[in-house]
């Protein structure tokens, strides 16, 4: 498992045709070994339907979103607009 690339590594190496139209959301789900549910923060590029990045975090918080968007910046995602709920 350690030899597998991370989501960011894969995106940097293979995916570079993003539109910049990002649909962003979080999905809560129970996880074995954790007392509280975890959140999968994800974004889908609207026109390519690719997932440039995702994060597994303990809550949908400002801090978690900052980490997510900083990593999007690391991969040079060309963010044009953002679609999200609440």
PyMOL Python script that loads the backbone (N, CA, C, O; Angstrom):
from pymol import cmd

cmd.read_pdbstr("""\
ATOM      1  N   UNK A   1       0.818  -1.194   0.000  1.00  0.00           N
ATOM      2  CA  UNK A   1       0.000   0.000   0.000  1.00  0.00           C
ATOM      3  C   UNK A   1       0.864   1.261   0.000  1.00  0.00           C
ATOM      4  O   UNK A   1       0.496   2.269  -0.604  1.00  0.00           O
ATOM      5  N   UNK A   2       2.008   1.204   0.675  1.00  0.00           N
ATOM      6  CA  UNK A   2       2.860   2.392   0.746  1.00  0.00           C
ATOM      7  C   UNK A   2       3.428   2.765  -0.622  1.00  0.00           C
ATOM      8  O   UNK A   2       3.777   3.924  -0.846  1.00  0.00           O
ATOM      9  N   UNK A   3       3.524   1.805  -1.537  1.00  0.00           N
ATOM     10  CA  UNK A   3       4.063   2.078  -2.862  1.00  0.00           C
ATOM     11  C   UNK A   3       3.053   2.770  -3.777  1.00  0.00           C
ATOM     12  O   UNK A   3       3.436   3.325  -4.807  1.00  0.00           O
ATOM     13  N   UNK A   4       1.778   2.745  -3.418  1.00  0.00           N
ATOM     14  CA  UNK A   4       0.754   3.388  -4.239  1.00  0.00           C
ATOM     15  C   UNK A   4       0.854   4.902  -4.145  1.00  0.00           C
ATOM     16  O   UNK A   4       1.165   5.438  -3.081  1.00  0.00           O
ATOM     17  N   UNK A   5       0.595   5.595  -5.244  1.00  0.00           N
ATOM     18  CA  UNK A   5       0.647   7.066  -5.192  1.00  0.00           C
ATOM     19  C   UNK A   5      -0.562   7.616  -4.435  1.00  0.00           C
ATOM     20  O   UNK A   5      -1.615   6.980  -4.379  1.00  0.00           O
ATOM     21  N   UNK A   6      -0.397   8.786  -3.865  1.00  0.00           N
ATOM     22  CA  UNK A   6      -1.522   9.449  -3.214  1.00  0.00           C
ATOM     23  C   UNK A   6      -2.405  10.070  -4.290  1.00  0.00           C
ATOM     24  O   UNK A   6      -2.014  10.149  -5.454  1.00  0.00           O
ATOM     25  N   UNK A   7      -3.581  10.504  -3.902  1.00  0.00           N
ATOM     26  CA  UNK A   7      -4.490  11.167  -4.824  1.00  0.00           C
ATOM     27  C   UNK A   7      -3.831  12.394  -5.439  1.00  0.00           C
ATOM     28  O   UNK A   7      -3.965  12.629  -6.640  1.00  0.00           O
ATOM     29  N   UNK A   8      -3.129  13.174  -4.639  1.00  0.00           N
ATOM     30  CA  UNK A   8      -2.452  14.369  -5.154  1.00  0.00           C
ATOM     31  C   UNK A   8      -1.346  14.023  -6.135  1.00  0.00           C
ATOM     32  O   UNK A   8      -1.202  14.680  -7.166  1.00  0.00           O
ATOM     33  N   UNK A   9      -0.558  12.991  -5.822  1.00  0.00           N
ATOM     34  CA  UNK A   9       0.513  12.573  -6.724  1.00  0.00           C
ATOM     35  C   UNK A   9      -0.054  12.173  -8.086  1.00  0.00           C
ATOM     36  O   UNK A   9       0.483  12.549  -9.128  1.00  0.00           O
ATOM     37  N   UNK A  10      -1.124  11.419  -8.063  1.00  0.00           N
ATOM     38  CA  UNK A  10      -1.756  10.968  -9.299  1.00  0.00           C
ATOM     39  C   UNK A  10      -2.286  12.153 -10.102  1.00  0.00           C
ATOM     40  O   UNK A  10      -2.107  12.219 -11.318  1.00  0.00           O
ATOM     41  N   UNK A  11      -2.940  13.087  -9.410  1.00  0.00           N
ATOM     42  CA  UNK A  11      -3.496  14.262 -10.083  1.00  0.00           C
ATOM     43  C   UNK A  11      -2.398  15.101 -10.720  1.00  0.00           C
ATOM     44  O   UNK A  11      -2.525  15.529 -11.867  1.00  0.00           O
ATOM     45  N   UNK A  12      -1.326  15.336  -9.980  1.00  0.00           N
ATOM     46  CA  UNK A  12      -0.217  16.148 -10.504  1.00  0.00           C
ATOM     47  C   UNK A  12       0.394  15.498 -11.744  1.00  0.00           C
ATOM     48  O   UNK A  12       0.726  16.186 -12.709  1.00  0.00           O
ATOM     49  N   UNK A  13       0.540  14.188 -11.716  1.00  0.00           N
ATOM     50  CA  UNK A  13       1.209  13.492 -12.801  1.00  0.00           C
ATOM     51  C   UNK A  13       0.326  13.280 -14.039  1.00  0.00           C
ATOM     52  O   UNK A  13       0.808  13.388 -15.167  1.00  0.00           O
ATOM     53  N   UNK A  14      -0.968  12.979 -13.833  1.00  0.00           N
ATOM     54  CA  UNK A  14      -1.786  12.543 -14.954  1.00  0.00           C
ATOM     55  C   UNK A  14      -2.946  13.464 -15.349  1.00  0.00           C
ATOM     56  O   UNK A  14      -3.399  13.423 -16.493  1.00  0.00           O
ATOM     57  N   UNK A  15      -3.424  14.281 -14.432  1.00  0.00           N
ATOM     58  CA  UNK A  15      -4.616  15.074 -14.728  1.00  0.00           C
ATOM     59  C   UNK A  15      -4.258  16.552 -14.789  1.00  0.00           C
ATOM     60  O   UNK A  15      -3.812  17.132 -13.799  1.00  0.00           O
ATOM     61  N   UNK A  16      -4.453  17.151 -15.943  1.00  0.00           N
ATOM     62  CA  UNK A  16      -4.098  18.559 -16.072  1.00  0.00           C
ATOM     63  C   UNK A  16      -5.063  19.333 -16.982  1.00  0.00           C
ATOM     64  O   UNK A  16      -4.738  20.437 -17.418  1.00  0.00           O
ATOM     65  N   UNK A  17      -6.206  18.790 -17.264  1.00  0.00           N
ATOM     66  CA  UNK A  17      -7.160  19.453 -18.155  1.00  0.00           C
ATOM     67  C   UNK A  17      -8.442  19.820 -17.426  1.00  0.00           C
ATOM     68  O   UNK A  17      -9.537  19.511 -17.895  1.00  0.00           O
ATOM     69  N   UNK A  18      -8.313  20.463 -16.305  1.00  0.00           N
ATOM     70  CA  UNK A  18      -9.482  20.845 -15.523  1.00  0.00           C
ATOM     71  C   UNK A  18     -10.094  22.133 -16.061  1.00  0.00           C
ATOM     72  O   UNK A  18      -9.394  22.989 -16.602  1.00  0.00           O
ATOM     73  N   UNK A  19     -11.411  22.259 -15.905  1.00  0.00           N
ATOM     74  CA  UNK A  19     -12.110  23.462 -16.357  1.00  0.00           C
ATOM     75  C   UNK A  19     -12.062  24.578 -15.328  1.00  0.00           C
ATOM     76  O   UNK A  19     -12.179  25.752 -15.681  1.00  0.00           O
ATOM     77  N   UNK A  20     -11.891  24.228 -14.064  1.00  0.00           N
ATOM     78  CA  UNK A  20     -11.903  25.234 -13.007  1.00  0.00           C
ATOM     79  C   UNK A  20     -13.271  25.425 -12.380  1.00  0.00           C
ATOM     80  O   UNK A  20     -13.432  26.231 -11.464  1.00  0.00           O
ATOM     81  N   UNK A  21     -14.255  24.688 -12.870  1.00  0.00           N
ATOM     82  CA  UNK A  21     -15.611  24.748 -12.303  1.00  0.00           C
ATOM     83  C   UNK A  21     -15.742  23.599 -11.313  1.00  0.00           C
ATOM     84  O   UNK A  21     -15.906  22.447 -11.713  1.00  0.00           O
ATOM     85  N   UNK A  22     -15.671  23.909 -10.032  1.00  0.00           N
ATOM     86  CA  UNK A  22     -15.598  22.880  -9.003  1.00  0.00           C
ATOM     87  C   UNK A  22     -16.903  22.758  -8.224  1.00  0.00           C
ATOM     88  O   UNK A  22     -17.430  23.745  -7.712  1.00  0.00           O
ATOM     89  N   UNK A  23     -17.411  21.537  -8.142  1.00  0.00           N
ATOM     90  CA  UNK A  23     -18.557  21.227  -7.288  1.00  0.00           C
ATOM     91  C   UNK A  23     -17.969  20.602  -6.029  1.00  0.00           C
ATOM     92  O   UNK A  23     -17.345  19.543  -6.093  1.00  0.00           O
ATOM     93  N   UNK A  24     -18.166  21.253  -4.885  1.00  0.00           N
ATOM     94  CA  UNK A  24     -17.509  20.889  -3.621  1.00  0.00           C
ATOM     95  C   UNK A  24     -18.546  20.461  -2.601  1.00  0.00           C
ATOM     96  O   UNK A  24     -19.586  21.105  -2.456  1.00  0.00           O
ATOM     97  N   UNK A  25     -18.265  19.370  -1.889  1.00  0.00           N
ATOM     98  CA  UNK A  25     -19.194  18.894  -0.855  1.00  0.00           C
ATOM     99  C   UNK A  25     -18.444  18.001   0.127  1.00  0.00           C
ATOM    100  O   UNK A  25     -17.273  17.675  -0.066  1.00  0.00           O
ATOM    101  N   UNK A  26     -19.146  17.621   1.171  1.00  0.00           N
ATOM    102  CA  UNK A  26     -18.617  16.698   2.158  1.00  0.00           C
ATOM    103  C   UNK A  26     -19.640  15.620   2.443  1.00  0.00           C
ATOM    104  O   UNK A  26     -20.841  15.891   2.442  1.00  0.00           O
ATOM    105  N   UNK A  27     -19.189  14.411   2.684  1.00  0.00           N
ATOM    106  CA  UNK A  27     -20.072  13.281   2.971  1.00  0.00           C
ATOM    107  C   UNK A  27     -19.650  12.635   4.279  1.00  0.00           C
ATOM    108  O   UNK A  27     -18.530  12.138   4.401  1.00  0.00           O
ATOM    109  N   UNK A  28     -20.547  12.642   5.257  1.00  0.00           N
ATOM    110  CA  UNK A  28     -20.305  11.983   6.538  1.00  0.00           C
ATOM    111  C   UNK A  28     -20.544  10.488   6.386  1.00  0.00           C
ATOM    112  O   UNK A  28     -21.474  10.067   5.698  1.00  0.00           O
ATOM    113  N   UNK A  29     -19.691   9.679   7.040  1.00  0.00           N
ATOM    114  CA  UNK A  29     -19.921   8.236   7.022  1.00  0.00           C
ATOM    115  C   UNK A  29     -19.252   7.588   8.227  1.00  0.00           C
ATOM    116  O   UNK A  29     -18.215   8.054   8.698  1.00  0.00           O
ATOM    117  N   UNK A  30     -19.858   6.504   8.723  1.00  0.00           N
ATOM    118  CA  UNK A  30     -19.258   5.796   9.862  1.00  0.00           C
ATOM    119  C   UNK A  30     -17.983   5.073   9.426  1.00  0.00           C
ATOM    120  O   UNK A  30     -17.902   4.539   8.320  1.00  0.00           O
ATOM    121  N   UNK A  31     -16.996   5.067  10.315  1.00  0.00           N
ATOM    122  CA  UNK A  31     -15.718   4.441  10.006  1.00  0.00           C
ATOM    123  C   UNK A  31     -15.299   3.555  11.164  1.00  0.00           C
ATOM    124  O   UNK A  31     -15.238   4.004  12.309  1.00  0.00           O
ATOM    125  N   UNK A  32     -15.014   2.308  10.868  1.00  0.00           N
ATOM    126  CA  UNK A  32     -14.590   1.365  11.888  1.00  0.00           C
ATOM    127  C   UNK A  32     -13.308   1.858  12.560  1.00  0.00           C
ATOM    128  O   UNK A  32     -12.364   2.275  11.888  1.00  0.00           O
ATOM    129  N   UNK A  33     -13.288   1.806  13.879  1.00  0.00           N
ATOM    130  CA  UNK A  33     -12.120   2.234  14.624  1.00  0.00           C
ATOM    131  C   UNK A  33     -12.202   3.672  15.116  1.00  0.00           C
ATOM    132  O   UNK A  33     -11.346   4.109  15.886  1.00  0.00           O
ATOM    133  N   UNK A  34     -13.221   4.419  14.682  1.00  0.00           N
ATOM    134  CA  UNK A  34     -13.430   5.799  15.119  1.00  0.00           C
ATOM    135  C   UNK A  34     -14.754   5.892  15.852  1.00  0.00           C
ATOM    136  O   UNK A  34     -15.749   5.306  15.425  1.00  0.00           O
ATOM    137  N   UNK A  35     -14.770   6.628  16.953  1.00  0.00           N
ATOM    138  CA  UNK A  35     -16.011   6.772  17.707  1.00  0.00           C
ATOM    139  C   UNK A  35     -16.995   7.692  16.998  1.00  0.00           C
ATOM    140  O   UNK A  35     -18.205   7.489  17.100  1.00  0.00           O
ATOM    141  N   UNK A  36     -16.505   8.690  16.290  1.00  0.00           N
ATOM    142  CA  UNK A  36     -17.363   9.608  15.534  1.00  0.00           C
ATOM    143  C   UNK A  36     -17.232   9.337  14.041  1.00  0.00           C
ATOM    144  O   UNK A  36     -16.234   8.782  13.580  1.00  0.00           O
ATOM    145  N   UNK A  37     -18.254   9.735  13.296  1.00  0.00           N
ATOM    146  CA  UNK A  37     -18.199   9.603  11.843  1.00  0.00           C
ATOM    147  C   UNK A  37     -17.089  10.500  11.287  1.00  0.00           C
ATOM    148  O   UNK A  37     -16.730  11.508  11.896  1.00  0.00           O
ATOM    149  N   UNK A  38     -16.561  10.128  10.142  1.00  0.00           N
ATOM    150  CA  UNK A  38     -15.574  10.956   9.442  1.00  0.00           C
ATOM    151  C   UNK A  38     -16.249  11.613   8.235  1.00  0.00           C
ATOM    152  O   UNK A  38     -17.336  11.213   7.818  1.00  0.00           O
ATOM    153  N   UNK A  39     -15.592  12.607   7.697  1.00  0.00           N
ATOM    154  CA  UNK A  39     -16.115  13.332   6.537  1.00  0.00           C
ATOM    155  C   UNK A  39     -15.151  13.194   5.367  1.00  0.00           C
ATOM    156  O   UNK A  39     -13.942  13.374   5.516  1.00  0.00           O
ATOM    157  N   UNK A  40     -15.697  12.875   4.218  1.00  0.00           N
ATOM    158  CA  UNK A  40     -14.924  12.888   2.991  1.00  0.00           C
ATOM    159  C   UNK A  40     -15.231  14.208   2.297  1.00  0.00           C
ATOM    160  O   UNK A  40     -16.334  14.400   1.785  1.00  0.00           O
ATOM    161  N   UNK A  41     -14.249  15.126   2.277  1.00  0.00           N
ATOM    162  CA  UNK A  41     -14.385  16.378   1.529  1.00  0.00           C
ATOM    163  C   UNK A  41     -13.902  16.110   0.117  1.00  0.00           C
ATOM    164  O   UNK A  41     -12.790  15.620  -0.080  1.00  0.00           O
ATOM    165  N   UNK A  42     -14.716  16.421  -0.846  1.00  0.00           N
ATOM    166  CA  UNK A  42     -14.356  16.131  -2.219  1.00  0.00           C
ATOM    167  C   UNK A  42     -14.837  17.251  -3.125  1.00  0.00           C
ATOM    168  O   UNK A  42     -15.731  18.024  -2.780  1.00  0.00           O
ATOM    169  N   UNK A  43     -14.226  17.310  -4.272  1.00  0.00           N
ATOM    170  CA  UNK A  43     -14.637  18.246  -5.304  1.00  0.00           C
ATOM    171  C   UNK A  43     -14.592  17.531  -6.640  1.00  0.00           C
ATOM    172  O   UNK A  43     -13.705  16.718  -6.898  1.00  0.00           O
ATOM    173  N   UNK A  44     -15.556  17.846  -7.482  1.00  0.00           N
ATOM    174  CA  UNK A  44     -15.588  17.263  -8.823  1.00  0.00           C
ATOM    175  C   UNK A  44     -15.533  18.403  -9.834  1.00  0.00           C
ATOM    176  O   UNK A  44     -16.304  19.358  -9.748  1.00  0.00           O
ATOM    177  N   UNK A  45     -14.629  18.294 -10.778  1.00  0.00           N
ATOM    178  CA  UNK A  45     -14.559  19.261 -11.854  1.00  0.00           C
ATOM    179  C   UNK A  45     -15.800  19.064 -12.724  1.00  0.00           C
ATOM    180  O   UNK A  45     -16.047  17.970 -13.231  1.00  0.00           O
ATOM    181  N   UNK A  46     -16.568  20.126 -12.887  1.00  0.00           N
ATOM    182  CA  UNK A  46     -17.882  20.019 -13.507  1.00  0.00           C
ATOM    183  C   UNK A  46     -17.835  19.503 -14.943  1.00  0.00           C
ATOM    184  O   UNK A  46     -18.649  18.657 -15.311  1.00  0.00           O
ATOM    185  N   UNK A  47     -16.934  19.974 -15.736  1.00  0.00           N
ATOM    186  CA  UNK A  47     -16.941  19.575 -17.148  1.00  0.00           C
ATOM    187  C   UNK A  47     -16.200  18.271 -17.425  1.00  0.00           C
ATOM    188  O   UNK A  47     -16.583  17.531 -18.331  1.00  0.00           O
ATOM    189  N   UNK A  48     -15.162  17.981 -16.674  1.00  0.00           N
ATOM    190  CA  UNK A  48     -14.410  16.742 -16.920  1.00  0.00           C
ATOM    191  C   UNK A  48     -14.896  15.577 -16.064  1.00  0.00           C
ATOM    192  O   UNK A  48     -14.593  14.423 -16.368  1.00  0.00           O
ATOM    193  N   UNK A  49     -15.638  15.856 -15.008  1.00  0.00           N
ATOM    194  CA  UNK A  49     -16.111  14.858 -14.046  1.00  0.00           C
ATOM    195  C   UNK A  49     -14.959  14.165 -13.321  1.00  0.00           C
ATOM    196  O   UNK A  49     -15.124  13.064 -12.795  1.00  0.00           O
ATOM    197  N   UNK A  50     -13.805  14.804 -13.295  1.00  0.00           N
ATOM    198  CA  UNK A  50     -12.652  14.278 -12.565  1.00  0.00           C
ATOM    199  C   UNK A  50     -12.665  14.811 -11.134  1.00  0.00           C
ATOM    200  O   UNK A  50     -13.208  15.881 -10.857  1.00  0.00           O
ATOM    201  N   UNK A  51     -12.064  14.053 -10.246  1.00  0.00           N
ATOM    202  CA  UNK A  51     -11.924  14.463  -8.854  1.00  0.00           C
ATOM    203  C   UNK A  51     -10.476  14.893  -8.656  1.00  0.00           C
ATOM    204  O   UNK A  51      -9.596  14.042  -8.522  1.00  0.00           O
ATOM    205  N   UNK A  52     -10.210  16.204  -8.634  1.00  0.00           N
ATOM    206  CA  UNK A  52      -8.829  16.646  -8.510  1.00  0.00           C
ATOM    207  C   UNK A  52      -8.218  16.333  -7.140  1.00  0.00           C
ATOM    208  O   UNK A  52      -7.011  16.123  -7.029  1.00  0.00           O
ATOM    209  N   UNK A  53      -9.052  16.304  -6.107  1.00  0.00           N
ATOM    210  CA  UNK A  53      -8.530  16.027  -4.770  1.00  0.00           C
ATOM    211  C   UNK A  53      -9.677  15.687  -3.828  1.00  0.00           C
ATOM    212  O   UNK A  53     -10.815  16.112  -4.029  1.00  0.00           O
ATOM    213  N   UNK A  54      -9.354  14.913  -2.795  1.00  0.00           N
ATOM    214  CA  UNK A  54     -10.296  14.663  -1.705  1.00  0.00           C
ATOM    215  C   UNK A  54      -9.515  14.578  -0.408  1.00  0.00           C
ATOM    216  O   UNK A  54      -8.318  14.289  -0.411  1.00  0.00           O
ATOM    217  N   UNK A  55     -10.196  14.829   0.700  1.00  0.00           N
ATOM    218  CA  UNK A  55      -9.589  14.771   2.038  1.00  0.00           C
ATOM    219  C   UNK A  55     -10.510  13.997   2.966  1.00  0.00           C
ATOM    220  O   UNK A  55     -11.730  14.151   2.902  1.00  0.00           O
ATOM    221  N   UNK A  56      -9.949  13.183   3.811  1.00  0.00           N
ATOM    222  CA  UNK A  56     -10.689  12.507   4.870  1.00  0.00           C
ATOM    223  C   UNK A  56     -10.408  13.272   6.155  1.00  0.00           C
ATOM    224  O   UNK A  56      -9.267  13.315   6.615  1.00  0.00           O
ATOM    225  N   UNK A  57     -11.449  13.881   6.742  1.00  0.00           N
ATOM    226  CA  UNK A  57     -11.274  14.782   7.882  1.00  0.00           C
ATOM    227  C   UNK A  57     -12.275  14.447   8.986  1.00  0.00           C
ATOM    228  O   UNK A  57     -13.282  13.787   8.728  1.00  0.00           O
ATOM    229  N   UNK A  58     -12.007  14.898  10.216  1.00  0.00           N
ATOM    230  CA  UNK A  58     -12.910  14.591  11.323  1.00  0.00           C
ATOM    231  C   UNK A  58     -14.205  15.405  11.331  1.00  0.00           C
ATOM    232  O   UNK A  58     -15.176  15.001  11.971  1.00  0.00           O
ATOM    233  N   UNK A  59     -14.238  16.552  10.628  1.00  0.00           N
ATOM    234  CA  UNK A  59     -15.461  17.354  10.613  1.00  0.00           C
ATOM    235  C   UNK A  59     -15.465  18.292   9.410  1.00  0.00           C
ATOM    236  O   UNK A  59     -14.421  18.561   8.816  1.00  0.00           O
ATOM    237  N   UNK A  60     -16.645  18.784   9.060  1.00  0.00           N
ATOM    238  CA  UNK A  60     -16.759  19.800   8.021  1.00  0.00           C
ATOM    239  C   UNK A  60     -16.533  21.148   8.689  1.00  0.00           C
ATOM    240  O   UNK A  60     -17.479  21.792   9.141  1.00  0.00           O
ATOM    241  N   UNK A  61     -15.295  21.564   8.747  1.00  0.00           N
ATOM    242  CA  UNK A  61     -14.945  22.790   9.453  1.00  0.00           C
ATOM    243  C   UNK A  61     -14.180  23.730   8.532  1.00  0.00           C
ATOM    244  O   UNK A  61     -13.744  23.347   7.446  1.00  0.00           O
ATOM    245  N   UNK A  62     -14.029  24.944   8.983  1.00  0.00           N
ATOM    246  CA  UNK A  62     -13.249  25.939   8.245  1.00  0.00           C
ATOM    247  C   UNK A  62     -11.822  25.432   8.042  1.00  0.00           C
ATOM    248  O   UNK A  62     -11.266  25.536   6.949  1.00  0.00           O
ATOM    249  N   UNK A  63     -11.237  24.883   9.111  1.00  0.00           N
ATOM    250  CA  UNK A  63      -9.849  24.410   9.045  1.00  0.00           C
ATOM    251  C   UNK A  63      -9.691  23.298   8.012  1.00  0.00           C
ATOM    252  O   UNK A  63      -8.712  23.272   7.266  1.00  0.00           O
ATOM    253  N   UNK A  64     -10.657  22.377   7.971  1.00  0.00           N
ATOM    254  CA  UNK A  64     -10.600  21.279   7.006  1.00  0.00           C
ATOM    255  C   UNK A  64     -10.711  21.816   5.581  1.00  0.00           C
ATOM    256  O   UNK A  64     -10.020  21.336   4.682  1.00  0.00           O
ATOM    257  N   UNK A  65     -11.576  22.807   5.371  1.00  0.00           N
ATOM    258  CA  UNK A  65     -11.727  23.400   4.046  1.00  0.00           C
ATOM    259  C   UNK A  65     -10.450  24.124   3.626  1.00  0.00           C
ATOM    260  O   UNK A  65     -10.068  24.071   2.457  1.00  0.00           O
ATOM    261  N   UNK A  66      -9.787  24.796   4.564  1.00  0.00           N
ATOM    262  CA  UNK A  66      -8.526  25.484   4.256  1.00  0.00           C
ATOM    263  C   UNK A  66      -7.484  24.470   3.788  1.00  0.00           C
ATOM    264  O   UNK A  66      -6.782  24.715   2.807  1.00  0.00           O
ATOM    265  N   UNK A  67      -7.377  23.352   4.470  1.00  0.00           N
ATOM    266  CA  UNK A  67      -6.429  22.308   4.068  1.00  0.00           C
ATOM    267  C   UNK A  67      -6.766  21.811   2.666  1.00  0.00           C
ATOM    268  O   UNK A  67      -5.875  21.644   1.833  1.00  0.00           O
ATOM    269  N   UNK A  68      -8.046  21.576   2.407  1.00  0.00           N
ATOM    270  CA  UNK A  68      -8.479  21.097   1.093  1.00  0.00           C
ATOM    271  C   UNK A  68      -8.089  22.086  -0.006  1.00  0.00           C
ATOM    272  O   UNK A  68      -7.487  21.695  -1.006  1.00  0.00           O
ATOM    273  N   UNK A  69      -8.429  23.365   0.174  1.00  0.00           N
ATOM    274  CA  UNK A  69      -8.167  24.344  -0.870  1.00  0.00           C
ATOM    275  C   UNK A  69      -6.686  24.690  -1.018  1.00  0.00           C
ATOM    276  O   UNK A  69      -6.252  25.077  -2.103  1.00  0.00           O
ATOM    277  N   UNK A  70      -5.920  24.559   0.032  1.00  0.00           N
ATOM    278  CA  UNK A  70      -4.462  24.743  -0.096  1.00  0.00           C
ATOM    279  C   UNK A  70      -3.860  23.644  -0.963  1.00  0.00           C
ATOM    280  O   UNK A  70      -2.950  23.894  -1.753  1.00  0.00           O
ATOM    281  N   UNK A  71      -4.369  22.440  -0.811  1.00  0.00           N
ATOM    282  CA  UNK A  71      -3.866  21.340  -1.639  1.00  0.00           C
ATOM    283  C   UNK A  71      -4.306  21.507  -3.087  1.00  0.00           C
ATOM    284  O   UNK A  71      -3.564  21.152  -4.003  1.00  0.00           O
ATOM    285  N   UNK A  72      -5.500  22.043  -3.303  1.00  0.00           N
ATOM    286  CA  UNK A  72      -5.907  22.352  -4.681  1.00  0.00           C
ATOM    287  C   UNK A  72      -4.944  23.363  -5.304  1.00  0.00           C
ATOM    288  O   UNK A  72      -4.601  23.272  -6.483  1.00  0.00           O
ATOM    289  N   UNK A  73      -4.523  24.316  -4.496  1.00  0.00           N
ATOM    290  CA  UNK A  73      -3.566  25.316  -4.985  1.00  0.00           C
ATOM    291  C   UNK A  73      -2.223  24.665  -5.324  1.00  0.00           C
ATOM    292  O   UNK A  73      -1.574  25.052  -6.296  1.00  0.00           O
ATOM    293  N   UNK A  74      -1.805  23.677  -4.526  1.00  0.00           N
ATOM    294  CA  UNK A  74      -0.545  22.969  -4.784  1.00  0.00           C
ATOM    295  C   UNK A  74      -0.543  22.279  -6.141  1.00  0.00           C
ATOM    296  O   UNK A  74       0.496  22.198  -6.797  1.00  0.00           O
ATOM    297  N   UNK A  75      -1.699  21.782  -6.563  1.00  0.00           N
ATOM    298  CA  UNK A  75      -1.762  21.085  -7.847  1.00  0.00           C
ATOM    299  C   UNK A  75      -2.109  22.041  -8.985  1.00  0.00           C
ATOM    300  O   UNK A  75      -2.353  21.615 -10.114  1.00  0.00           O
ATOM    301  N   UNK A  76      -2.127  23.343  -8.675  1.00  0.00           N
ATOM    302  CA  UNK A  76      -2.421  24.379  -9.671  1.00  0.00           C
ATOM    303  C   UNK A  76      -3.798  24.215 -10.309  1.00  0.00           C
ATOM    304  O   UNK A  76      -3.960  24.415 -11.513  1.00  0.00           O
ATOM    305  N   UNK A  77      -4.783  23.852  -9.496  1.00  0.00           N
ATOM    306  CA  UNK A  77      -6.143  23.744 -10.007  1.00  0.00           C
ATOM    307  C   UNK A  77      -6.619  25.144 -10.410  1.00  0.00           C
ATOM    308  O   UNK A  77      -6.528  26.068  -9.603  1.00  0.00           O
ATOM    309  N   UNK A  78      -7.122  25.325 -11.633  1.00  0.00           N
ATOM    310  CA  UNK A  78      -7.493  26.660 -12.126  1.00  0.00           C
ATOM    311  C   UNK A  78      -8.904  27.074 -11.688  1.00  0.00           C
ATOM    312  O   UNK A  78      -9.787  27.243 -12.530  1.00  0.00           O
ATOM    313  N   UNK A  79      -9.116  27.236 -10.401  1.00  0.00           N
ATOM    314  CA  UNK A  79     -10.454  27.511  -9.860  1.00  0.00           C
ATOM    315  C   UNK A  79     -11.041  28.775 -10.478  1.00  0.00           C
ATOM    316  O   UNK A  79     -10.474  29.860 -10.347  1.00  0.00           O
ATOM    317  N   UNK A  80     -12.185  28.628 -11.154  1.00  0.00           N
ATOM    318  CA  UNK A  80     -12.910  29.735 -11.759  1.00  0.00           C
ATOM    319  C   UNK A  80     -14.147  30.089 -10.931  1.00  0.00           C
ATOM    320  O   UNK A  80     -14.413  31.255 -10.638  1.00  0.00           O
ATOM    321  N   UNK A  81     -14.896  29.037 -10.562  1.00  0.00           N
ATOM    322  CA  UNK A  81     -16.013  29.243  -9.648  1.00  0.00           C
ATOM    323  C   UNK A  81     -16.263  27.975  -8.853  1.00  0.00           C
ATOM    324  O   UNK A  81     -15.835  26.883  -9.226  1.00  0.00           O
ATOM    325  N   UNK A  82     -16.967  28.155  -7.750  1.00  0.00           N
ATOM    326  CA  UNK A  82     -17.198  27.091  -6.791  1.00  0.00           C
ATOM    327  C   UNK A  82     -18.693  26.938  -6.563  1.00  0.00           C
ATOM    328  O   UNK A  82     -19.400  27.912  -6.306  1.00  0.00           O
ATOM    329  N   UNK A  83     -19.163  25.700  -6.661  1.00  0.00           N
ATOM    330  CA  UNK A  83     -20.560  25.392  -6.383  1.00  0.00           C
ATOM    331  C   UNK A  83     -20.584  24.498  -5.152  1.00  0.00           C
ATOM    332  O   UNK A  83     -19.922  23.460  -5.125  1.00  0.00           O
ATOM    333  N   UNK A  84     -21.349  24.895  -4.129  1.00  0.00           N
ATOM    334  CA  UNK A  84     -21.447  24.080  -2.925  1.00  0.00           C
ATOM    335  C   UNK A  84     -22.779  24.336  -2.241  1.00  0.00           C
ATOM    336  O   UNK A  84     -23.475  25.301  -2.557  1.00  0.00           O
ATOM    337  N   UNK A  85     -23.129  23.466  -1.302  1.00  0.00           N
ATOM    338  CA  UNK A  85     -24.319  23.687  -0.494  1.00  0.00           C
ATOM    339  C   UNK A  85     -23.935  24.480   0.748  1.00  0.00           C
ATOM    340  O   UNK A  85     -22.762  24.811   0.921  1.00  0.00           O
ATOM    341  N   UNK A  86     -24.853  24.779   1.582  1.00  0.00           N
ATOM    342  CA  UNK A  86     -24.672  25.557   2.817  1.00  0.00           C
ATOM    343  C   UNK A  86     -23.263  26.065   2.978  1.00  0.00           C
ATOM    344  O   UNK A  86     -22.957  26.734   3.964  1.00  0.00           O
TER     345      UNK A  86
END
""", "prot")
cmd.dss("prot")
cmd.show_as("cartoon", "prot")
cmd.util.cbc("prot")
cmd.orient("prot")
